[in-house]
Each structure stands twice: as structure tokens, then as C-alpha cells.
């Protein structure tokens, strides 16, 4: 047996005044909102951008002080990573060098030790060698854990 339900849709009569009011509000918002947005952006964006520019320029003139801090460098056996290790060694940072080629890492570590100035040697720029492949997440966890274990209470 099949039963059919009849539904009755009741609509309230639409007030003509309400429709005109809603249309007026929409029309007003289409005019006012873009103007307010443009005014807001024109008054607040230039000072914000100028402050941001001044901040970035002033930051580029202040030297980075990494003496005694730990720097973990991936890809340190050659190329950019190798030269970053040398630069941070000159600045007196403790280095944790990470790469896949352990033999090449040893040479970079030795040169990094030699590049430190006498003041840095007093701070003792130590180099931790960790051969690893950073594309594997388990190797990344091992690297961070070894660096924290080695340098954590090292002063």
C-alpha cells in the first residue's frame, strides 16, 4: 500500500516596505563598504609598510650574535651547508653537523674547529658529527635528540 503525503507550503505575505528597506541597505553597503575599505587601507597601510621596512633594514645592519649558541646544520658535508658551518664557526657557535657522508663531515668539522678565533676557542667550539639522511623522519628525531644530549648541559 502506498500512501502519499501532501505538503502545504505557507508563505507569509511580503511587505513591500520591508523589501524596499532591504534593497536600500544592500545598495548602501555596496557603496559605503568599498569606500571605507579603501580609506582604511590608504591611512593604515603606508605607515605599517614604512615601519616594516625600517624594521627589516635595521635588522640587516645588526650582527647576529651566535657565540656560544648551538647551530644544527643539515647538508654540512658540501656546498652551502659546508660554508654555513664555516661562517658559524668563525662566529663562535657550537656546531652540530648533519649529512650522509661521514668522511666529508670529518674534514668540515676539522676546518670548522680551525676557523674559530682564540676567543672562541676559550668558549670551546665543539663539533658533533652525526651522519644521517634528513629525508627520513626517524633520522631527524635522532639528530635532534643527539644534539640536545650532547649540547644540552654543555657550557
LUMTIVO-110889 format. One record per residue (C-alpha): residue in one letter; x, y, z. Coordinates in steps of 0.001 Angstrom, whole numbers, plus 500000, padded with zeros to 6 digits. Layout:
<rs>
aXYZ ...
</rs>
This chain:
<rs>
x500000500000500000 x501382503322499017 x500475506465500862 x501001509905499516 x501609512836501816 x500507516226500711 x502565519122501967 x501223522570502170 x503652525458501895 x502526528565503629 x504230531795502762 x503752534956504684 x502777537948502658 x505841540013501850 x505668543556502998 x506588545939500191 x508195548330502676 x510478545579504029 x511682544724500540 x512484548329499755 x514351548722503059 x516474545609502453 x517246546752498903 x518237550184500195 x520558548661502823 x522206546417500222 x522653549342497861 x524115551468500652 x526532548737501732 x527706548234498149 x528692551903498068 x529918552529501618 x531820549317502389 x534291549561499470 x534880553256500248 x535546552519503918 x537900549711502966 x539869551955500608 x540057554720503218 x541163552305505912 x543877550804503702 x545085554198502480 x545506555527506036 x546870552471507833 x548836550521505227 x551522553130504370 x552633553669507997 x552568549920508583 x554672549233505487 x557136552010506390 x557585550583509897 x558034547102508460 x560682548391506016 x562569550230508764 x562487547117510942 x563856544903508164 x566585547380507225 x567702547859510836 x567785544079511378 x570146543659508411 x572698546031510000 x572719544342513396 x575152541420513502 x573833538039514521 x575379537006517836 x575660533220517864 x578763532887520017 x578179530017522401 x574874529025520816 x574192525699519144 x573595525657515392 x572365522478513705 x573334522436510019 x571955519852507591 x573815519063504391 x577043520185506031 x579392517900504097 x579479520095500975 x578111523145499208 x576110525774501034 x575851523713504233 x579639523408504409 x580154527147504013 x577408527934506530 x579276525719509005 x582483527690508383 x580679531018508823 x579086529991512110 x582413528530513278 x584001531941512688 x581260533471514832 x581957531067517698 x578873528855517548 x578709525256518709 x578033523187515605 x576021520022515076 x576881518976511538 x574458516662509750 x574983514915506403 x575032511479504798 x578787511403504060 x580621510854507351 x584126511059505842 x583439514503504386 x581832515659507643 x585076514941509494 x587003517284507187 x584377520023507576 x584445519572511367 x588257519871511462 x588222523026509350 x585389524460511466 x587484523940514596 x590455525678512955 x588359528667511826 x587447529723515367 x589318532711516802 x591289532430520090 x588347533927521986 x586059531304520534 x588448528540521498 x588119529596525112 x584379529143524772 x585291525808523130 x583535525496519814 x582698521805519820 x581500519976516764 x579176516982516956 x579244514737513876 x576026512883513022 x575874511016509691 x572215510871508652 x569627511326505908 x567179514123506813 x564547512874504382 x563770510154506958 x561769511402509947 x563303508883512352 x566787510188511448 x565629513770512147 x564433512769515612 x567742511020516301 x569683514094515154 x567765516462517427 x567966514053520376 x571735513594519940 x572307517340519630 x570254518037522773 x572042515236524665 x575465516473523577 x574953520217523888 x572124520319526430 x574229520692529580 x577387521659527682 x578576525170528518 
</rs>
